[in-house]
Amino acid sequence: MQQQKQFKILLIGDSCIDQYVYGTCDKINPEAPVPILKYTREKRVDGMAYNVRNNLQAFDLDVTTITQEESIFKTRYIDERYSQQILRVDTEGELKPFGATSLPVGYDLSQEKFDALVISDYDKGFITSERLFELVEWFDGPVFIDSKKTNLPVNHAYIKINDDEYSKLDENLKDSPNLIVTKGSQGVDYQGKNYPAVGVSVFDVCGAGDTFLSALVYFYLRYGKIETAIPYANKAAAIAVTHFGTYVLQKSDIYEICD
């Protein structure tokens, strides 16, 4: 894959660490009707906005990431023999909202020139509703938002949400032409057209939306049209769901997507 320009991306959003605790389940707890997990190993990977960053970087994009200082952990307990998740525990506190103090000392965003703004908003408190609208208004260029909020700046940004998030949107926003609604095996809806999903055996959907978003941004910048970018993003998400856990695209995957 040849790239004539290394696009620069400003990514703002909530991030976490995805922790996977593996073990084997051989018996039921006599104290309660739940399995006993005998620990074998664990691993940690980047999640949420960090996963978006890693997948953007897989496309050789230059990414500046702004996220919260506080730590969020999503810990999944997995029966290793069957790759079956039996429990997830989220550890998170109150996040300080994004503001001037979120930037490194002396760093001035206004002095940077970015090709796109990407907002990965899991609605954990880092990006307030007011700040979300301010960022979109401030940025001079294409904006891509993946958010769990129900009130979104649909007139000034591409909004990528899943069908469950779409159902919770404020009613006056549901007819926006800028909504890109991902629907799993039913593909993606955009401006009244459905873009079919790639048929694969789904193993794990964790992080697939981040992968879709990253590919959508890259191929939009490469070709200049959302309609062209969506099928590529579908192919990227299809690769992600065939892997267990949070997955970062590899070079071989990107060559496959571009074929």
HUHUTA-V23266 format. One record per pair of residues at least 24 apart in sequence whose C-alpha atoms are under 10 Angstrom apart, sorted by the first residue. I is the first residue (numbers start at 1). J is the second residue. D is the distance in whole Angstrom. If there is no record, write none. Layout:
i:I j:J d:D
i:I j:J d:D
//
This chain:
i:1 j:59 d:10
i:1 j:251 d:9
i:1 j:254 d:8
i:1 j:255 d:6
i:1 j:256 d:10
i:1 j:258 d:7
i:1 j:259 d:9
i:3 j:59 d:9
i:3 j:60 d:9
i:3 j:61 d:10
i:3 j:222 d:8
i:4 j:222 d:9
i:5 j:60 d:10
i:5 j:61 d:9
i:5 j:221 d:10
i:5 j:222 d:9
i:6 j:59 d:9
i:6 j:60 d:7
i:6 j:61 d:6
i:6 j:62 d:7
i:6 j:115 d:10
i:7 j:59 d:10
i:7 j:60 d:8
i:7 j:61 d:5
i:7 j:62 d:6
i:7 j:63 d:8
i:7 j:114 d:8
i:7 j:115 d:6
i:7 j:116 d:8
i:7 j:218 d:8
i:7 j:221 d:8
i:7 j:222 d:9
i:8 j:60 d:10
i:8 j:61 d:6
i:8 j:62 d:5
i:8 j:63 d:6
i:8 j:64 d:8
i:8 j:112 d:9
i:8 j:113 d:8
i:8 j:114 d:5
i:8 j:115 d:5
i:8 j:116 d:7
i:8 j:117 d:9
i:9 j:53 d:9
i:9 j:56 d:8
i:9 j:57 d:10
i:9 j:61 d:7
i:9 j:62 d:6
i:9 j:63 d:5
i:9 j:64 d:6
i:9 j:65 d:8
i:9 j:113 d:9
i:9 j:114 d:6
i:9 j:115 d:6
i:9 j:116 d:5
i:9 j:117 d:6
i:9 j:118 d:7
i:9 j:217 d:9
i:9 j:218 d:10
i:10 j:53 d:10
i:10 j:62 d:9
i:10 j:63 d:6
i:10 j:64 d:5
i:10 j:65 d:6
i:10 j:66 d:8
i:10 j:109 d:9
i:10 j:112 d:9
i:10 j:113 d:9
i:10 j:114 d:6
i:10 j:115 d:8
i:10 j:116 d:6
i:10 j:117 d:5
i:10 j:118 d:6
i:10 j:119 d:8
i:10 j:139 d:10
i:10 j:143 d:10
i:11 j:49 d:8
i:11 j:50 d:9
i:11 j:52 d:8
i:11 j:53 d:7
i:11 j:56 d:10
i:11 j:63 d:7
i:11 j:64 d:6
i:11 j:65 d:5
i:11 j:66 d:6
i:11 j:67 d:8
i:11 j:114 d:10
i:11 j:116 d:9
i:11 j:117 d:6
i:11 j:118 d:5
i:11 j:119 d:6
i:11 j:120 d:7
i:11 j:144 d:10
i:11 j:145 d:10
i:12 j:49 d:7
i:12 j:50 d:10
i:12 j:53 d:10
i:12 j:64 d:8
i:12 j:65 d:6
i:12 j:66 d:5
i:12 j:67 d:6
i:12 j:68 d:9
i:12 j:98 d:9
i:12 j:117 d:8
i:12 j:118 d:6
i:12 j:119 d:5
i:12 j:120 d:6
i:12 j:121 d:8
i:12 j:126 d:9
i:12 j:127 d:8
i:12 j:132 d:10
i:12 j:135 d:10
i:12 j:145 d:10
i:13 j:48 d:8
i:13 j:49 d:5
i:13 j:50 d:9
i:13 j:52 d:9
i:13 j:65 d:8
i:13 j:66 d:7
i:13 j:67 d:5
i:13 j:68 d:8
i:13 j:98 d:9
i:13 j:118 d:8
i:13 j:119 d:6
i:13 j:120 d:5
i:13 j:121 d:5
i:13 j:122 d:7
i:13 j:123 d:9
i:13 j:124 d:9
i:13 j:125 d:10
i:13 j:126 d:7
i:13 j:127 d:7
i:13 j:145 d:10
i:13 j:146 d:9
i:13 j:147 d:9
i:14 j:47 d:9
i:14 j:48 d:7
i:14 j:49 d:6
i:14 j:50 d:8
i:14 j:66 d:9
i:14 j:67 d:6
i:14 j:68 d:6
i:14 j:69 d:10
i:14 j:70 d:10
i:14 j:71 d:10
i:14 j:72 d:9
i:14 j:95 d:9
i:14 j:98 d:10
i:14 j:119 d:9
i:14 j:120 d:7
i:14 j:121 d:6
i:14 j:122 d:6
i:14 j:123 d:8
i:14 j:124 d:7
i:14 j:125 d:8
i:14 j:126 d:6
i:14 j:127 d:8
i:15 j:46 d:8
i:15 j:47 d:6
i:15 j:48 d:5
i:15 j:49 d:5
i:15 j:50 d:6
i:15 j:51 d:8
i:15 j:52 d:9
i:15 j:53 d:10
i:15 j:65 d:10
i:15 j:66 d:9
i:15 j:67 d:6
i:15 j:68 d:7
i:15 j:69 d:9
i:15 j:70 d:9
i:15 j:71 d:8
i:15 j:72 d:7
i:15 j:73 d:9
i:15 j:120 d:9
i:15 j:121 d:9
i:15 j:122 d:8
i:15 j:124 d:9
i:15 j:126 d:9
i:16 j:45 d:9
i:16 j:46 d:6
i:16 j:47 d:5
i:16 j:48 d:6
i:16 j:49 d:8
i:16 j:50 d:7
i:16 j:51 d:9
i:16 j:67 d:10
i:16 j:68 d:9
i:16 j:70 d:9
i:16 j:71 d:7
i:16 j:72 d:5
i:16 j:73 d:6
i:16 j:74 d:7
i:16 j:90 d:10
i:16 j:91 d:10
i:16 j:92 d:9
i:17 j:44 d:6
i:17 j:45 d:6
i:17 j:46 d:5
i:17 j:47 d:5
i:17 j:48 d:8
i:17 j:50 d:8
i:17 j:51 d:9
i:17 j:71 d:8
i:17 j:72 d:6
i:17 j:73 d:5
i:17 j:74 d:6
i:17 j:75 d:8
i:17 j:91 d:10
i:18 j:43 d:8
i:18 j:44 d:6
i:18 j:45 d:5
i:18 j:46 d:6
i:18 j:47 d:5
i:18 j:48 d:9
i:18 j:51 d:10
i:18 j:72 d:9
i:18 j:73 d:6
i:18 j:74 d:5
i:18 j:75 d:6
i:18 j:76 d:8
i:18 j:90 d:10
i:18 j:206 d:10
i:18 j:245 d:9
i:18 j:246 d:8
i:19 j:43 d:6
i:19 j:44 d:4
i:19 j:45 d:7
i:19 j:46 d:9
i:19 j:47 d:9
i:19 j:73 d:7
i:19 j:74 d:6
i:19 j:75 d:5
i:19 j:76 d:6
i:19 j:77 d:9
i:19 j:88 d:10
i:19 j:89 d:10
i:19 j:90 d:10
i:19 j:245 d:10
i:19 j:246 d:10
i:20 j:44 d:6
i:20 j:45 d:8
i:20 j:74 d:8
i:20 j:75 d:6
i:20 j:76 d:5
i:20 j:77 d:6
i:20 j:78 d:7
i:20 j:85 d:9
i:20 j:88 d:9
i:20 j:245 d:8
i:20 j:246 d:10
i:21 j:75 d:7
i:21 j:76 d:6
i:21 j:77 d:5
i:21 j:78 d:6
i:21 j:79 d:9
i:21 j:80 d:9
i:21 j:85 d:10
i:21 j:87 d:10
i:21 j:88 d:10
i:22 j:76 d:8
i:22 j:77 d:6
i:22 j:78 d:5
i:22 j:79 d:6
i:22 j:80 d:6
i:22 j:81 d:9
i:22 j:83 d:9
i:22 j:84 d:10
i:22 j:85 d:9
i:23 j:77 d:8
i:23 j:78 d:6
i:23 j:79 d:5
i:23 j:80 d:6
i:23 j:81 d:8
i:23 j:83 d:10
i:24 j:78 d:8
i:24 j:79 d:5
i:24 j:80 d:6
i:24 j:81 d:7
i:24 j:82 d:9
i:24 j:83 d:10
i:25 j:78 d:9
i:25 j:79 d:6
i:25 j:80 d:8
i:25 j:81 d:9
i:25 j:82 d:10
i:25 j:86 d:10
i:26 j:79 d:10
i:34 j:86 d:9
i:35 j:79 d:10
i:35 j:86 d:8
i:36 j:79 d:10
i:37 j:77 d:8
i:37 j:78 d:8
i:37 j:79 d:7
i:37 j:80 d:10
i:37 j:86 d:9
i:38 j:79 d:9
i:38 j:80 d:10
i:39 j:77 d:9
i:39 j:78 d:9
i:39 j:79 d:9
i:39 j:80 d:10
i:40 j:79 d:10
i:40 j:80 d:8
i:41 j:78 d:10
i:41 j:80 d:9
i:42 j:75 d:10
i:42 j:76 d:10
i:42 j:77 d:9
i:42 j:78 d:9
i:43 j:75 d:10
i:44 j:73 d:10
i:44 j:74 d:10
i:44 j:75 d:9
i:44 j:246 d:10
i:45 j:245 d:9
i:45 j:246 d:7
i:45 j:247 d:9
i:45 j:248 d:10
i:46 j:73 d:10
i:46 j:246 d:8
i:46 j:247 d:9
i:46 j:248 d:9
i:47 j:72 d:9
i:47 j:73 d:9
i:47 j:74 d:9
i:47 j:206 d:9
i:47 j:207 d:7
i:47 j:210 d:9
i:47 j:245 d:10
i:47 j:246 d:7
i:47 j:247 d:9
i:48 j:72 d:10
i:48 j:120 d:7
i:48 j:121 d:9
i:48 j:122 d:8
i:48 j:206 d:10
i:48 j:207 d:7
i:48 j:209 d:10
i:48 j:210 d:7
i:48 j:246 d:9
i:49 j:118 d:10
i:49 j:119 d:8
i:49 j:120 d:6
i:49 j:121 d:8
i:49 j:122 d:9
i:49 j:146 d:10
i:49 j:207 d:10
i:49 j:210 d:8
i:50 j:120 d:9
i:50 j:210 d:9
i:51 j:120 d:10
i:51 j:207 d:7
i:51 j:208 d:10
i:51 j:209 d:10
i:51 j:210 d:6
i:51 j:211 d:8
i:51 j:214 d:9
i:51 j:246 d:8
i:51 j:247 d:8
i:51 j:248 d:7
i:52 j:118 d:9
i:52 j:119 d:10
i:52 j:120 d:8
i:52 j:207 d:9
i:52 j:208 d:10
i:52 j:209 d:9
i:52 j:210 d:5
i:52 j:211 d:7
i:52 j:212 d:9
i:52 j:213 d:7
i:52 j:214 d:6
i:52 j:215 d:10
i:52 j:248 d:9
i:53 j:118 d:10
i:53 j:120 d:10
i:53 j:210 d:9
i:53 j:211 d:10
i:53 j:214 d:8
i:53 j:248 d:10
i:54 j:210 d:10
i:54 j:211 d:9
i:54 j:214 d:9
i:54 j:247 d:9
i:54 j:248 d:6
i:54 j:249 d:8
i:55 j:210 d:8
i:55 j:211 d:6
i:55 j:212 d:9
i:55 j:213 d:9
i:55 j:214 d:6
i:55 j:215 d:8
i:55 j:218 d:10
i:55 j:236 d:10
i:55 j:247 d:9
i:55 j:248 d:5
i:55 j:249 d:6
i:55 j:250 d:9
i:56 j:210 d:9
i:56 j:211 d:8
i:56 j:213 d:9
i:56 j:214 d:5
i:56 j:215 d:7
i:56 j:216 d:10
i:56 j:217 d:8
i:56 j:218 d:7
i:56 j:248 d:9
i:56 j:249 d:9
i:57 j:214 d:9
i:57 j:218 d:10
i:57 j:248 d:9
i:57 j:249 d:9
i:58 j:214 d:9
i:58 j:215 d:10
i:58 j:248 d:8
i:58 j:249 d:6
i:58 j:250 d:7
i:58 j:251 d:7
i:58 j:253 d:10
i:58 j:254 d:8
i:59 j:214 d:8
i:59 j:215 d:8
i:59 j:217 d:10
i:59 j:218 d:7
i:59 j:219 d:9
i:59 j:249 d:9
i:59 j:250 d:9
i:59 j:251 d:8
i:59 j:254 d:7
i:60 j:218 d:9
i:60 j:251 d:10
i:61 j:214 d:10
i:61 j:217 d:10
i:61 j:218 d:8
i:62 j:114 d:9
i:62 j:115 d:10
i:63 j:114 d:9
i:63 j:116 d:10
i:63 j:117 d:10
i:63 j:118 d:10
i:64 j:114 d:9
i:64 j:117 d:10
i:65 j:103 d:10
i:65 j:118 d:10
i:65 j:119 d:10
i:66 j:98 d:9
i:66 j:102 d:7
i:66 j:103 d:7
i:66 j:104 d:9
i:66 j:119 d:10
i:67 j:97 d:10
i:67 j:98 d:8
i:67 j:102 d:7
i:67 j:103 d:9
i:67 j:120 d:10
i:67 j:126 d:8
i:67 j:127 d:9
i:68 j:95 d:7
i:68 j:96 d:7
i:68 j:97 d:8
i:68 j:98 d:7
i:68 j:102 d:7
i:68 j:103 d:10
i:68 j:124 d:10
i:68 j:125 d:9
i:68 j:126 d:6
i:68 j:127 d:9
i:69 j:95 d:8
i:69 j:96 d:8
i:69 j:98 d:10
i:69 j:102 d:8
i:69 j:126 d:10
i:70 j:94 d:8
i:70 j:95 d:6
i:70 j:96 d:8
i:70 j:126 d:10
i:71 j:95 d:9
i:72 j:124 d:9
i:76 j:245 d:9
i:83 j:203 d:9
i:83 j:204 d:10
i:83 j:244 d:8
i:83 j:245 d:10
i:84 j:244 d:10
i:92 j:124 d:9
i:93 j:124 d:9
i:93 j:125 d:10
i:94 j:124 d:8
i:94 j:125 d:7
i:94 j:126 d:9
i:95 j:124 d:7
i:95 j:125 d:6
i:95 j:126 d:6
i:95 j:127 d:9
i:96 j:124 d:10
i:96 j:125 d:7
i:96 j:126 d:6
i:96 j:127 d:9
i:96 j:128 d:10
i:97 j:124 d:9
i:97 j:125 d:6
i:97 j:126 d:4
i:97 j:127 d:6
i:97 j:128 d:7
i:97 j:131 d:9
i:98 j:125 d:8
i:98 j:126 d:5
i:98 j:127 d:6
i:98 j:128 d:8
i:98 j:131 d:8
i:98 j:132 d:10
i:99 j:126 d:9
i:99 j:127 d:9
i:99 j:131 d:8
i:102 j:126 d:10
i:110 j:138 d:10
i:110 j:139 d:9
i:113 j:139 d:10
i:113 j:140 d:9
i:113 j:141 d:10
i:114 j:139 d:9
i:114 j:140 d:9
i:114 j:141 d:8
i:114 j:142 d:10
i:115 j:139 d:10
i:115 j:140 d:9
i:115 j:141 d:7
i:115 j:142 d:7
i:115 j:143 d:9
i:115 j:221 d:8
i:116 j:140 d:8
i:116 j:141 d:6
i:116 j:142 d:5
i:116 j:143 d:6
i:116 j:144 d:8
i:116 j:217 d:8
i:116 j:218 d:10
i:116 j:220 d:10
i:116 j:221 d:8
i:117 j:141 d:7
i:117 j:142 d:6
i:117 j:143 d:5
i:117 j:144 d:6
i:117 j:145 d:8
i:117 j:157 d:9
i:117 j:217 d:9
i:118 j:142 d:9
i:118 j:143 d:6
i:118 j:144 d:5
i:118 j:145 d:6
i:118 j:146 d:8
i:118 j:157 d:10
i:118 j:158 d:10
i:118 j:213 d:9
i:118 j:214 d:9
i:118 j:217 d:8
i:119 j:143 d:8
i:119 j:144 d:6
i:119 j:145 d:5
i:119 j:146 d:6
i:119 j:147 d:8
i:119 j:159 d:10
i:119 j:213 d:10
i:120 j:144 d:9
i:120 j:145 d:6
i:120 j:146 d:5
i:120 j:147 d:6
i:120 j:148 d:9
i:120 j:160 d:10
i:120 j:210 d:8
i:120 j:213 d:9
i:121 j:145 d:7
i:121 j:146 d:6
i:121 j:147 d:5
i:121 j:148 d:7
i:121 j:149 d:8
i:122 j:146 d:8
i:122 j:147 d:6
i:122 j:148 d:6
i:122 j:149 d:8
i:123 j:147 d:7
i:123 j:148 d:6
i:123 j:149 d:6
i:124 j:148 d:9
i:129 j:153 d:10
i:133 j:157 d:10
i:142 j:217 d:9
i:142 j:220 d:9
i:142 j:221 d:9
i:143 j:217 d:9
i:144 j:178 d:10
i:144 j:213 d:8
i:144 j:214 d:10
i:144 j:216 d:9
i:144 j:217 d:7
i:145 j:179 d:10
i:145 j:180 d:10
i:145 j:213 d:9
i:146 j:180 d:10
i:146 j:209 d:9
i:146 j:210 d:8
i:146 j:213 d:8
i:153 j:178 d:10
i:154 j:178 d:6
i:154 j:179 d:7
i:155 j:179 d:10
i:158 j:217 d:10
i:158 j:226 d:9
i:159 j:213 d:10
i:160 j:188 d:10
i:160 j:190 d:10
i:160 j:209 d:9
i:160 j:210 d:10
i:160 j:212 d:9
i:160 j:213 d:7
i:160 j:216 d:9
i:161 j:188 d:10
i:161 j:209 d:8
i:161 j:213 d:10
i:162 j:188 d:9
i:162 j:189 d:10
i:162 j:209 d:8
i:163 j:188 d:9
i:163 j:189 d:9
i:178 j:226 d:10
i:180 j:226 d:9
i:180 j:230 d:9
i:182 j:209 d:8
i:182 j:212 d:9
i:182 j:230 d:10
i:182 j:234 d:9
i:184 j:208 d:10
i:184 j:209 d:10
i:184 j:234 d:9
i:184 j:237 d:9
i:184 j:238 d:9
i:184 j:241 d:10
i:185 j:238 d:9
i:187 j:230 d:10
i:187 j:231 d:9
i:187 j:234 d:7
i:188 j:230 d:8
i:188 j:231 d:9
i:188 j:233 d:10
i:188 j:234 d:8
i:189 j:230 d:10
i:190 j:226 d:9
i:190 j:227 d:8
i:190 j:230 d:9
i:191 j:227 d:10
i:193 j:227 d:10
i:195 j:227 d:9
i:195 j:230 d:7
i:195 j:231 d:7
i:195 j:234 d:8
i:196 j:230 d:10
i:196 j:231 d:8
i:196 j:234 d:8
i:197 j:231 d:8
i:197 j:233 d:10
i:197 j:234 d:6
i:197 j:235 d:8
i:197 j:237 d:9
i:197 j:238 d:8
i:198 j:231 d:9
i:198 j:232 d:10
i:198 j:234 d:7
i:198 j:235 d:6
i:198 j:236 d:9
i:198 j:237 d:9
i:198 j:238 d:6
i:198 j:239 d:9
i:199 j:235 d:9
i:199 j:238 d:8
i:200 j:235 d:10
i:200 j:238 d:7
i:200 j:239 d:8
i:200 j:241 d:8
i:200 j:242 d:7
i:201 j:238 d:9
i:201 j:239 d:10
i:201 j:241 d:8
i:201 j:242 d:6
i:201 j:243 d:10
i:202 j:238 d:8
i:202 j:239 d:9
i:202 j:240 d:9
i:202 j:241 d:5
i:202 j:242 d:5
i:202 j:243 d:8
i:202 j:244 d:9
i:203 j:240 d:9
i:203 j:241 d:6
i:203 j:242 d:5
i:203 j:243 d:6
i:203 j:244 d:6
i:203 j:245 d:9
i:204 j:240 d:8
i:204 j:241 d:5
i:204 j:242 d:7
i:204 j:243 d:6
i:204 j:244 d:5
i:204 j:245 d:6
i:204 j:246 d:9
i:204 j:247 d:10
i:205 j:237 d:9
i:205 j:238 d:9
i:205 j:240 d:7
i:205 j:241 d:5
i:205 j:242 d:8
i:205 j:243 d:9
i:205 j:244 d:8
i:205 j:245 d:8
i:205 j:246 d:8
i:205 j:247 d:10
i:206 j:240 d:8
i:206 j:241 d:7
i:206 j:243 d:9
i:206 j:244 d:8
i:206 j:245 d:6
i:206 j:246 d:6
i:206 j:247 d:8
i:207 j:237 d:9
i:207 j:240 d:8
i:207 j:241 d:8
i:207 j:244 d:10
i:207 j:245 d:7
i:207 j:246 d:5
i:207 j:247 d:7
i:207 j:248 d:9
i:208 j:234 d:10
i:208 j:236 d:8
i:208 j:237 d:5
i:208 j:238 d:8
i:208 j:239 d:9
i:208 j:240 d:6
i:208 j:241 d:6
i:208 j:242 d:10
i:208 j:243 d:10
i:208 j:245 d:9
i:208 j:246 d:8
i:208 j:247 d:8
i:208 j:248 d:10
i:209 j:233 d:10
i:209 j:234 d:10
i:209 j:236 d:10
i:209 j:237 d:7
i:209 j:240 d:9
i:209 j:241 d:10
i:210 j:236 d:10
i:210 j:237 d:8
i:210 j:240 d:9
i:210 j:246 d:9
i:210 j:247 d:10
i:210 j:248 d:10
i:211 j:235 d:10
i:211 j:236 d:6
i:211 j:237 d:6
i:211 j:238 d:9
i:211 j:239 d:9
i:211 j:240 d:7
i:211 j:241 d:10
i:211 j:246 d:9
i:211 j:247 d:8
i:211 j:248 d:8
i:211 j:249 d:8
i:212 j:236 d:6
i:212 j:237 d:5
i:212 j:238 d:9
i:212 j:239 d:10
i:212 j:240 d:9
i:213 j:237 d:9
i:214 j:249 d:10
i:215 j:249 d:10
i:215 j:254 d:9
i:215 j:257 d:9
i:219 j:258 d:10
i:231 j:257 d:9
i:232 j:257 d:6
i:232 j:258 d:7
i:232 j:259 d:10
i:233 j:257 d:8
//
